[in-house]
Amino acid sequence: MTKEFNFNPSLKGETITLRPLKNTDYDNLFACASEKEIWAGYPDTNRHKESSFRPWFNEAIDSKSCL
């Protein structure tokens, strides 16, 4: 018996739900990610700019494995 691994689970706890990333999440996620300090330790320190964040977000969407 072979079972395929689900890369897009929805996980629900008492206080949090994790679900696959959706295109409609962009505005809210970018609003949080636009704080420069969040990316201080990240290799691309310009990720707080939309020109850097958009390709990162699109890659996450395309991977179909981002919660």
HUWOFEN-V588360 format. One record per backbone hydrogen bond with DSSP energy under -0.5 kcal/mol. NH is the residue of the N-H (numbers start at 1). CO is the residue of the C=O. E is the energy in kcal/mol with one decimal. If there is no record, write none. Layout:
# HUWOFEN-V588360
NH,CO,E ; NH,CO,E
This chain:
# HUWOFEN-V588360
7,5,-0.8 ; 11,9,-0.5 ; 11,18,-2.9 ; 13,16,-3.2 ; 18,11,-3.1 ; 19,67,-0.6 ; 21,66,-2.9 ; 25,22,-2.0 ; 26,23,-1.7 ; 29,25,-2.6 ; 30,26,-3.2 ; 31,27,-2.0 ; 32,28,-1.4 ; 33,29,-2.7 ; 34,30,-1.5 ; 35,32,-1.1 ; 36,34,-0.8 ; 38,35,-1.5 ; 39,35,-0.5 ; 39,36,-1.3 ; 40,37,-1.3 ; 42,39,-1.7 ; 45,43,-1.1 ; 47,44,-1.5 ; 49,46,-2.6 ; 52,49,-1.5 ; 53,49,-2.8 ; 54,50,-2.6 ; 56,52,-1.1 ; 57,53,-2.9 ; 58,54,-2.9 ; 59,55,-2.2 ; 60,56,-1.9 ; 61,57,-2.5 ; 62,58,-2.9 ; 63,59,-1.7 ; 64,60,-0.6 ; 64,61,-1.3 ; 65,60,-0.6 ; 67,65,-0.5
